[in-house]
Amino acid sequence: MTTVERTSGSSWGPFAAVVVLLAGLFSILQGIVAVLAPDPYYVVAHGTLFIFDISGWGWWNLIIGILAVITAGGIFAGALWARIIAVILAILSAIAQLFLIPAQPWWSAILIAIDVLVIFAVTTHQGTTRQGARS
């Protein structure tokens, strides 16, 4: 007789999906606000003037957010493609936030931490099973 036992790592699947969904919703919100902002964004940091075209950056965040929400649905379903896309989107989101550290250091740090959490949650083994023979 063979028994199949779920390992404890399987609980990361729903957690990963929720974190990806949350990160996607944050990106969508940030993107909408940036697209609707009519003016460029001026920031002075350490004596340097940064001028951002916030609408271009907003479209980038909006697209990443929408893709992340779609990917979260795939992770809920247990699809491998969704896990791969989630890692790629988290990496792209973290890189985008690195450019915004001079303008919004706390928000960028929080979103980079969420992106790292997404990568950890998605790449942790999910739903693996252990088979053992019983005599």
N, C-alpha and C positions, 0 to 999 in steps of 0.2 A: 504494500500500500504506500502511495506517495502522498505527502502532505505539501501544501503550498502555503507559505506564510509571508505576509506583507511585512516589509521592513519599516522602520520608523521614519525613513527619509521620504516616504510617500506623502506626508503632510505638507511638504514644501510646495507641492503643485498648486493647491488653491491659494496659498500665501503668495506665491510668485505671481499668479494671475491677478490677485487683488492689488499687489504693489505695482505691477505693470499698468493696470487700469488706472490707479491713482496717479502715477507719473504721467500717463497719457492725458488725463483730465487736467492736471496742472499745466502741462504744455499747451493744451488747447486754450485754456483760460489766458495764459500768458500771451499766446499768439493772437487771440482776439483783441485783447487790450492793446497790443502793439500795432496791429493792423488798423485799428480805429483811431489811433493817436495821430493827430494831424501834423505835428511838428517833429523835427529831428530832436534827438536826445543829446544834450550837452553835459559832459562830466569833466570836472577838473580833478585829477588825482596825481599827487606828487609833482605838481608844477606842469603837468602835461594836459592839454586839452584834447578830449576824445569827443568826436562827433559821430553819432550813430544814425544810420538810416534805419529807423526802428521798424518801418513797414516790411522791409526785406527780411529782417530778423524775425518778425512776427509770422510771416508766411512759412519760414523754416520751422518754427516751433509748432505752428498749426498743423503742418504736414506730419511732423514726427508724432505729435499727439494723436492725430487721427489714426495713423498706422499702429501706434501703441495700443489704442483702444480695441482695434480689430484684432491685434495680436493677442491681447488678453483673452478674448473669446476663444481663440485657438488653444491657448494654454489651458483654459478651463476644460476644453474638450480633450486635452492630452496630446495634441499634435506636436510632433517633433519640429516641423517647419516653424511653428510659432515660437518655440523656445530659441531657435537659431536667430530668427528675426528680432526677438526681444533683446538678445545680447547685442546684436548689431545696432539697434535703435538706442539702447542704453549707452553704448560707446559714443555714438554720434551726438547724443544729447549732452553727455559729459564734456565732449570736446567743444560743443557750442557754448556751454556754461563757462568753460575756461576763458573764453574771450570776454566774458562779461564780469569777471572778477573785479576789474578796476571800477566798474560802474555800480555793481550790486554785489558786494562781497558776501554778505550773509545769505542772500537768496541763492547765489551761485553755489556756495558751499553746501547748502541744504539739498539742492537738486543733484549735485555731484554725489552726495552721500546716498540719496535715494537711487541714483543710477547704479552705484556700487552694490547696493542692497538688491536691486533687480538682477544684476549679473550673478550675485551669489545665490539668490533664491532659484533662479532659472537653471543654473548649471549644477546645482546639487542634485544628486540622484533622486529620481522621482518614480514612484510606482514599481521599483524593482522587487522582484520576488525571489525567495529562497526555496528551493525544493529539497526535500530531504526524504530519504527512504525510511519507512517504518517497518519493522519486522513484526 
